[in-house]
Amino acid sequence: MARLLPTEVIPAFLEAYGVTEFEDVCPAEELTVKIWDKYGTAPKDGDEIKPTGPFVAVIVFCDGCDRSVQLHREQLAAVHA
């Protein structure tokens, strides 16, 4: 099941994974980051939400325009390793 990354963590996520498609075009507060975690690795209630992790897939999209980008397992694993 997918979860949304909290808005305050989005800038660090974009930097960690090298997502540059939104720079100078879409403000971070207009972005939604939908994450699919590796089974059993989603943060539990009360855990600190981090911008990186064992993600399987991610979709980043702007709520104000049609811009979006998908990150796949290989791209995500390279940062988390």
N, C-alpha and C positions, 0 to 999 in steps of 0.2 A: 504494500500500500504506500502511496506517495504522501509526502508531507511538505509543507511550505517552510522555507527558511525565513526566520524573523528578519524584518527590514534592517535592523541595526547590524546584522552580520553580513548583509549582501555586499557592501564594498570590499570587505576582506575576502569574501568568497571569489569575487570577480578578479581580484588581484592574484590570489593564490592559484587560480586555474587559468590565468592569462586570457580572460574573456575581455576583449577590447572592442567588440562590435557596438557597444553602447556608449563608449567614451565620447564626451562632448556632444552627445545627441539626446540621450535619455537620462534624466536624473535617477539616482539609485532609489529614491522613494517611490518612483513609478514602476520599478521592476518587481517582478514576481519570480521567485526561484522555486521550482517544484523538484523535489529530490526523491529518488527511490533509493533507500538504504539496502545494503546487503542484509539478508535475513537475520533478524535478531540484533542488529547494531544501532537501531534508532535510539536517541537519547531517552532516558526514562524521565518521568516527571521530576522536576527539581534539578536535573543535570544541566550543566553549562552547555549551551548550544555553540558548537564550534563551526568555523567556516569550511573546514575540510573533514573528510572522514571516508569510511569504506562505502562509497556511493556506487550504485550500479548504473544509474542514468540520471541526467539532470536536464531540465528544460528551463531556460531563462527567457522571459518575454516581458515586453514593455506594455503596461496597461494603457498607455497614451497613444501608441502607434502599433503598426503590424510587425515590428522588428522582433525576431526571436532567434534563439540558437539552441542546439542540442549538444550535450556532451555525453559521450559514450564511455563505456566501462574502461577501455584502454586509455583514454585521455584522463579519466578520473584516477585510475590506479597509479599512473605515473607520478601524480602529486602526493598521493597518500602513502606511497611506499616508503 
